Amino acid sequence: MRGKTALLGIALMVLCAAVIGNVTAQLPEESKDKLIYVFGTGKVTTTPDQAVIVFAVETEHADVKTAQQENARKMDTVINALKNAGIPARDIRTAAYSIYPVTESDSRPFGDSKVRFYRVTNTLEVTLNDVNRAGEIVDIAVANGANRVDRFAFTLSDARQQEFRSQALTAAVAQARGDADAVAAALGKRIVDVKEVNVGNNYIPMAYDSRYMGMEKAVGSAVPTPLEAGEIDVTASVSISYVIV
């Protein structure tokens, strides 16, 4: 009996040694490369080729159905005017819609919850591929019933974003390599390879013009709304580790 127990103990010891040996054999060797870690950013300045305008039609009435119908009529007029101005239907979309009961307590701290009137708001987002028409389109929308401009921004189309992102990334890599070369030379080393590259998120800003937000331009005014596209910057970043000897 003691002999069998001894044999079993030896077998378990051999099995454990085998398992430990397998685990140890699978551990990766530590890299012996000498590395320089650098971070680079690139920027490309360009002019926007797209404008995004968010209009709203807001109506109020004591009867919710009347407020809703009046709002629908006005928004239909705005949409038809935009389409007649050459804006494709695919570039016009409803961004938000709400019906809100305004009560006595909304205007007086100790008022009751009796509904004074209903506020209906229909919000429309319009994308323009001709930024030079931005002011004209604002005027058309307001003249046909839009009584709010909630947001206005100049930006880049998807195709132009990709084009300038590539240029910004090229500039970021060039900056990173320049910094790495300078550091390596100062250390008396030279770069022989790239170990790892990580690409950061790009940033496409939107240039806002808030001069007319929340304001209704006087219908029939002879002065067009001035909206200038200006310039925007596209940026990108990379982090790179270089092997030196």
FIBAKE-689536 format. One line per field, with one value per residue: residue in three letters; x, z, y of N, C-alpha, C in turn. Coordinates in steps of 0.001 Angstrom, whole numbers. Atoms other than C-alpha are relative to their C-alpha. Layout:
% FIBAKE-689536
logu <- (ala_...)
n.u <- (X_...)
n.w <- (Z_...)
n.v <- (Y_...)
ca.u <- (X_...)
ca.w <- (Z_...)
ca.v <- (Y_...)
c.u <- (X_...)
c.w <- (Z_...)
c.v <- (Y_...)
END
This chain:
% FIBAKE-689536
logu <- (met_arg_gly_lys_thr_ala_leu_leu_gly_ile_ala_leu_met_val_leu_cys_ala_ala_val_ile_gly_asn_val_thr_ala_gln_leu_pro_glu_glu_ser_lys_asp_lys_leu_ile_tyr_val_phe_gly_thr_gly_lys_val_thr_thr_thr_pro_asp_gln_ala_val_ile_val_phe_ala_val_glu_thr_glu_his_ala_asp_val_lys_thr_ala_gln_gln_glu_asn_ala_arg_lys_met_asp_thr_val_ile_asn_ala_leu_lys_asn_ala_gly_ile_pro_ala_arg_asp_ile_arg_thr_ala_ala_tyr_ser_ile_tyr_pro_val_thr_glu_ser_asp_ser_arg_pro_phe_gly_asp_ser_lys_val_arg_phe_tyr_arg_val_thr_asn_thr_leu_glu_val_thr_leu_asn_asp_val_asn_arg_ala_gly_glu_ile_val_asp_ile_ala_val_ala_asn_gly_ala_asn_arg_val_asp_arg_phe_ala_phe_thr_leu_ser_asp_ala_arg_gln_gln_glu_phe_arg_ser_gln_ala_leu_thr_ala_ala_val_ala_gln_ala_arg_gly_asp_ala_asp_ala_val_ala_ala_ala_leu_gly_lys_arg_ile_val_asp_val_lys_glu_val_asn_val_gly_asn_asn_tyr_ile_pro_met_ala_tyr_asp_ser_arg_tyr_met_gly_met_glu_lys_ala_val_gly_ser_ala_val_pro_thr_pro_leu_glu_ala_gly_glu_ile_asp_val_thr_ala_ser_val_ser_ile_ser_tyr_val_ile_val)
n.u <- (837_-909_-680_931_120_-1238_9_970_-596_-1037_687_555_-1111_-442_1036_-91_-1215_259_895_-765_-942_729_363_-1229_-467_877_-171_-777_-1244_50_-645_-1278_-134_-74_1061_337_1442_284_1392_32_1301_12_1148_216_1007_750_1281_1132_767_1349_602_1126_863_1140_1114_1146_1283_592_1343_642_1454_674_478_-1178_185_-190_-1440_-659_348_-654_-1420_-174_201_-1159_-1184_173_-352_-1461_-619_263_-812_-1382_-91_111_-1267_-998_-578_531_734_-912_-775_941_510_545_-972_712_1405_501_1202_-250_1054_-506_965_-126_-1186_-1191_-281_126_-545_1041_1166_492_-434_932_-675_277_12_-891_-1074_-418_-1260_-483_-1360_-412_-1423_-251_-1414_-275_-1281_-494_-45_272_1442_449_819_1229_903_541_1030_1164_703_657_1071_1112_632_-916_-176_-1188_-1191_-582_-1422_-554_-1421_-712_-799_-511_686_-742_-1110_-1052_-554_-965_-1133_-842_-507_-1205_-1064_-355_-744_-1338_-725_-236_-1093_-1231_-415_-475_-1310_-965_-336_-758_-1346_-730_-338_-986_-1280_-524_-471_-1016_627_708_1249_-126_1286_1179_517_1461_641_1402_608_1025_1214_-122_928_567_802_1098_-49_1357_366_1169_588_1441_648_1125_573_772_-313_1208_430_20_-1184_-769_-1395_-192_-758_-1394_-612_-1283_-494_-1312_-862_-6_-1185_157_-1182_-136_-1152_-557_-1082_-848_-1210_-1072_-1113_-1294_-1225)
n.w <- (0_-49_1298_975_-346_411_1463_359_-307_1000_1268_-116_68_1402_738_-344_626_1441_208_-262_1112_1171_-217_81_1384_810_-319_1054_-399_-33_1133_-300_851_-605_684_-229_160_381_317_1033_404_1301_203_1349_2_1253_-40_-61_1235_-393_-1105_-658_-648_-706_-163_-746_20_-1328_-70_-1304_0_-1134_466_488_1398_811_-2_827_1403_453_125_1184_1180_163_352_1406_822_-60_749_1433_449_93_1171_1188_121_530_-1013_182_-1148_-839_-854_-944_-904_-1279_-1065_-1275_-2_-1371_-423_-1411_-649_-875_-1087_-811_-846_791_-4_-1364_-926_-801_847_19_1158_1098_1274_610_1437_449_892_940_651_1033_320_1322_303_1440_378_1246_621_550_-1189_383_-54_-1391_-405_814_-491_-1274_334_585_-1062_-904_734_228_-1229_-1077_-940_-823_578_-1206_158_1328_-20_1208_-260_1196_435_-351_930_-309_-1294_202_748_-844_-1090_511_23_-1384_-517_592_-727_-1364_67_294_-1238_-926_455_-224_-1425_-312_568_-821_-1273_268_301_-1249_-788_752_527_1268_108_954_285_-735_-845_-151_378_-409_632_-849_663_670_-484_1042_-698_706_-233_-312_63_-891_3_287_-722_-837_429_1230_826_471_1321_993_-111_1243_-288_-123_-1159_356_-683_637_-323_-656_102_-1130_-76_-178_-719_-237_-859_-10_-950_672_-687_951_-499_216_-315)
n.v <- (-1207_-1138_-75_-622_-1417_-657_-97_-1015_-1300_-280_-306_-1343_-944_-53_-717_-1420_-533_-119_-1137_-1215_-151_-478_-1389_-796_-4_-833_-1417_-665_-629_-1453_-646_-633_-1174_-1326_-736_-1403_-202_-1383_-329_-1030_-525_-663_-884_-510_-1073_-16_-697_930_203_406_-751_674_-983_597_-940_517_-705_125_-586_108_-209_634_1304_718_381_-1208_-283_1020_-206_-1228_302_845_-834_-871_784_410_-1168_-138_1103_-214_-1134_469_877_-860_-721_919_886_1357_547_796_-903_-612_1032_-437_256_159_-433_72_-707_-259_-802_-1053_-160_-1205_129_-277_-1439_-539_1004_644_237_1378_776_-196_-244_-1304_248_1061_-455_1047_-361_919_-423_483_-139_-141_91_-712_317_-1259_-854_-1387_-240_144_-1152_20_1051_-496_-995_690_739_-950_-680_925_484_414_-1106_237_625_589_302_-244_357_388_1191_671_1215_1216_198_-982_370_1072_-560_-831_835_664_-996_-307_1154_-57_-1046_476_977_-748_-665_1030_484_-1067_-22_1222_-163_-964_643_1053_-635_-539_1136_722_1209_-166_757_1105_651_-458_1084_-59_-1257_-168_-1167_-607_-478_-1289_-1021_-848_-1018_-649_-1444_-449_-1418_-61_-1349_12_1084_-367_-1271_9_-1160_-670_448_-1062_-837_-15_297_1456_452_281_1138_246_1343_-57_1169_923_845_1442_474_1439_278_1357_298_992_425_329_817_-674_754)
ca.u <- (0_2849_4544_1456_1156_4780_4394_1293_3143_6031_3617_1920_5287_6287_2942_3260_6807_5617_2811_5120_7632_5004_3845_7384_8180_5225_6291_7485_11010_11441_12268_15865_15206_16219_13326_12472_8812_7553_4235_3424_556_-361_-2646_-4123_-6009_-8743_-12053_-15377_-17359_-20536_-22905_-25398_-28332_-30937_-34214_-37311_-40961_-42499_-46229_-48356_-52078_-54500_-55822_-53156_-54659_-54739_-51120_-50123_-51968_-50624_-47113_-47524_-48808_-45903_-43279_-44731_-44343_-40708_-39834_-41490_-39676_-36331_-37015_-38072_-34762_-32954_-32206_-32523_-34960_-32094_-30429_-33516_-34412_-36475_-34065_-36636_-40343_-42042_-45377_-44997_-47832_-46964_-48648_-49227_-46400_-43962_-44272_-45138_-43326_-46576_-48854_-50999_-50588_-53343_-52295_-52041_-51198_-49354_-46024_-45284_-41738_-40640_-36893_-35408_-31772_-30615_-27258_-25873_-23162_-22780_-21597_-22035_-25823_-25939_-27237_-29750_-31172_-31538_-33491_-35750_-36564_-37344_-39408_-41555_-42288_-39188_-38963_-35837_-32309_-31037_-27658_-25463_-22056_-19589_-17840_-16367_-18077_-17048_-14865_-12990_-12598_-10839_-8671_-7423_-7138_-4637_-2645_-2753_-1564_1353_2340_2014_4312_6861_6881_7264_10173_11877_11704_12968_15907_16857_16766_18666_21383_21760_22258_24743_22318_20522_17032_16904_13230_9712_8458_4864_2525_-745_-3021_-5094_-8529_-8758_-10528_-12814_-14012_-17202_-17072_-20156_-21864_-24274_-25239_-28726_-29426_-32807_-33695_-36314_-35224_-37775_-39736_-39261_-35955_-33838_-30548_-29380_-27969_-24136_-22532_-18829_-17297_-13750_-11242_-11090_-8230_-8132_-5787_-4501_-2024_245_2446_5403_8124_11401_14168_17617_21142)
ca.w <- (0_907_-2386_-4401_-2492_-3168_-6876_-7050_-5369_-7820_-10760_-9496_-9059_-12616_-13944_-12071_-13342_-16891_-16555_-15033_-17771_-20466_-18922_-18600_-22186_-23470_-21813_-24466_-24350_-23376_-26295_-26327_-28817_-27823_-28618_-28987_-28454_-30238_-30836_-33945_-34972_-38404_-39469_-42828_-43276_-45894_-46760_-45916_-48769_-46793_-44529_-42024_-40939_-38360_-38634_-36500_-36794_-33388_-32881_-29781_-29202_-26399_-28490_-29133_-32426_-33740_-32706_-34404_-37636_-37861_-37316_-40012_-42485_-41865_-42031_-45308_-46702_-45542_-46999_-50351_-50571_-49913_-52550_-55050_-54319_-55548_-52268_-52884_-50659_-49443_-47899_-45868_-42768_-39610_-36679_-33835_-33116_-29816_-28308_-24925_-22627_-21019_-17615_-15140_-12993_-15889_-15595_-11886_-8993_-7145_-10131_-10606_-13299_-15542_-19186_-20640_-24185_-26178_-27875_-30969_-32363_-35602_-36259_-39729_-40641_-44092_-45631_-48296_-50726_-51949_-49003_-50960_-50749_-46959_-46332_-49172_-47763_-44291_-45832_-47814_-44772_-42537_-45224_-45552_-41881_-39987_-36816_-35261_-36458_-33835_-35328_-38213_-39111_-41960_-42270_-44753_-46792_-46130_-49257_-48348_-44742_-45909_-48363_-45780_-43024_-45216_-45669_-41942_-41123_-43559_-41810_-38384_-39387_-40813_-37542_-35503_-37643_-37452_-33658_-33517_-35812_-33661_-30442_-31965_-33311_-29910_-28356_-31006_-32303_-35565_-36426_-38107_-37934_-36764_-33869_-33502_-34864_-33323_-35210_-33130_-33907_-36425_-35633_-38140_-36574_-37506_-37917_-36261_-36939_-34109_-35095_-36193_-33832_-32186_-34149_-36809_-39613_-40692_-43624_-46746_-45613_-48585_-46805_-47346_-44447_-44623_-43754_-44471_-44624_-43639_-42999_-40791_-39661_-40043_-37540_-37013_-34644_-34484_-31845_-33150_-31508_-33485_-33045_-32610_-32567)
ca.v <- (0_2371_1538_2444_5719_6565_5815_8001_10890_10608_10604_13771_15479_14602_15885_19202_19656_19055_21592_24217_23565_24103_27369_28661_27742_29809_33070_35553_36837_40468_42753_43900_46708_50209_52521_56192_57088_60206_61934_63957_66216_67513_70334_71288_74567_74662_76291_74602_73076_72363_74261_72845_75018_74009_75930_75625_76557_77235_77825_78369_78044_77192_74316_71678_70552_74108_74654_71412_72138_75671_74364_71704_74288_76646_73904_72596_76112_76280_72859_73615_76945_75236_72591_75263_76987_73875_72074_68281_66381_64149_67225_68192_66197_66573_66915_67135_67521_68359_69378_71042_72201_75536_75804_78638_77288_77790_81577_82037_80350_79613_79058_75970_73325_74649_74632_78140_77040_74393_75027_72942_72966_71325_71450_71052_70383_71516_70548_72871_71810_75381_77457_80681_80228_79971_83502_83191_79952_81490_84362_82011_79872_82852_84584_81454_80796_79627_81702_80184_79467_77030_76176_77200_75765_75483_72121_69611_66916_63294_63153_66331_65177_62008_63932_66408_63805_61934_65126_65866_62329_62688_65910_64244_61362_63817_65757_62571_61360_64749_64728_61124_61912_64901_62875_59943_62238_63920_60479_59397_56792_56167_54935_51519_50500_51295_49204_50428_53098_54312_56691_59091_60475_63262_66506_68222_71481_73283_77039_78537_81824_82639_86182_85114_82238_82471_85596_86156_88389_90947_89564_91613_93101_94145_93361_89759_87782_87855_84512_84025_80522_81515_78722_75629_73372_69598_67939_64398_62764_59708_58095_56080_54015_53813_51212_52763_51330)
c.u <- (868_716_-867_-133_1221_47_-962_561_1053_-643_-575_1097_495_-993_63_1218_-205_-871_750_976_-680_-340_1216_477_-819_158_858_1272_-160_759_1276_233_96_-911_-16_-1495_-257_-1477_15_-1419_145_-1252_-46_-1127_-676_-1287_-1142_-689_-1440_-474_-1191_-795_-1185_-1025_-1064_-1214_-651_-1339_-584_-1490_-598_-536_1166_-125_216_1486_742_-267_655_1490_273_-125_1221_1242_-84_408_1517_674_-194_839_1459_193_-80_1270_1130_659_-598_-681_914_808_-874_-542_-536_973_-669_-1431_-513_-1290_103_-1129_614_-1069_228_1272_1284_382_-96_438_-1053_-1272_-447_444_-961_756_-430_-110_979_1017_460_1242_422_1346_493_1494_207_1510_196_1376_566_-16_-308_-1497_-537_-907_-1317_-1002_-592_-1139_-1268_-798_-767_-1176_-1221_-520_918_219_1117_1113_784_1497_422_1484_506_888_498_-850_873_1227_1152_627_1079_1249_944_488_1279_1176_471_807_1426_862_341_1157_1330_510_582_1396_1073_442_857_1431_841_458_1078_1376_641_571_1123_-513_-601_-1226_152_-1346_-1113_-570_-1527_-508_-1449_-528_-1113_-1209_271_-1053_-422_-877_-1139_26_-1418_-154_-1307_-699_-1513_-721_-1114_-675_-790_307_-1303_-328_-52_1192_832_1452_172_840_1434_573_1279_577_1344_825_-155_1246_-391_1274_-33_1257_430_986_784_1171_1009_1074_1307_1151_1143)
c.w <- (0_-1321_-1045_262_-453_-1498_-477_251_-1019_-1317_21_-104_-1428_-845_264_-656_-1489_-298_178_-1129_-1243_130_-161_-1435_-870_287_-1071_562_-16_-1187_453_-853_841_-804_359_-276_-313_-351_-1019_-300_-1345_-163_-1448_79_-1367_170_24_-1360_302_1161_544_762_631_259_902_-258_1352_14_1387_-136_1200_-358_-657_-1472_-925_-100_-911_-1490_-575_-220_-1266_-1280_-265_-415_-1430_-940_-52_-864_-1500_-554_-167_-1224_-1291_-229_-461_1019_-178_1272_932_970_986_895_1285_1109_1353_-152_1423_154_1512_595_961_1054_745_839_-764_45_1391_995_807_-814_49_-1300_-1185_-1275_-572_-1514_-316_-985_-859_-736_-958_-477_-1259_-200_-1508_-238_-1358_-525_-766_1130_-327_60_1429_437_-739_545_1353_-277_-539_1077_917_-692_-178_1273_1092_932_1009_-880_1193_-123_-1426_51_-1404_336_-1323_-326_335_-897_312_1367_-156_-714_923_1237_-444_-19_1419_627_-546_717_1420_38_-253_1255_983_-398_207_1447_376_-521_866_1312_-208_-260_1267_891_-684_-544_-1366_-13_-1071_-347_796_766_27_-383_477_-582_898_-808_-686_542_-1162_689_-864_368_169_-197_773_-20_-154_726_877_-393_-1284_-769_-518_-1419_-950_82_-1263_228_180_1224_-399_836_-741_469_726_-236_1235_-79_195_657_164_833_-119_1152_-589_909_-1038_677_-337_332_193)
c.v <- (1252_181_660_1490_778_185_1086_1400_384_394_1411_1053_166_785_1496_639_211_1200_1313_262_527_1475_906_133_939_1489_668_616_1520_580_701_1241_1262_919_1478_152_1478_151_1133_450_700_821_464_1029_47_802_-1013_-142_-409_866_-782_1059_-725_1088_-625_880_-263_718_-239_263_-729_-1375_-739_-379_1187_353_-964_235_1251_-236_-815_829_884_-781_-519_1140_194_-1060_190_1151_-413_-901_814_811_-909_-904_-1405_-512_-788_867_755_-1106_621_-384_-226_487_-141_785_159_850_1016_290_1314_-43_261_1481_624_-1063_-728_-242_-1454_-666_130_372_1342_-139_-1139_580_-1186_490_-1097_516_-697_243_-12_-33_651_-390_1190_1018_1455_340_-6_1144_36_-1000_391_968_-658_-708_939_684_-891_-674_-499_1179_-259_-550_-533_-254_286_-307_-281_-1198_-585_-1215_-1205_-192_950_-277_-1064_508_770_-738_-703_961_335_-1142_-20_1028_-445_-997_708_701_-1009_-486_1070_80_-1206_97_932_-628_-1065_591_554_-1103_-770_-1324_275_-902_-1075_-644_694_-1184_-17_1387_-21_1300_520_429_1328_958_885_1040_502_1474_525_1503_131_1350_-20_-1129_540_1301_-191_1267_605_-424_1189_925_-107_-378_-1503_-339_-323_-1147_-372_-1338_24_-1253_-880_-870_-1460_-510_-1512_-221_-1457_-116_-1166_-355_-486_-837_715_-939_993)
END
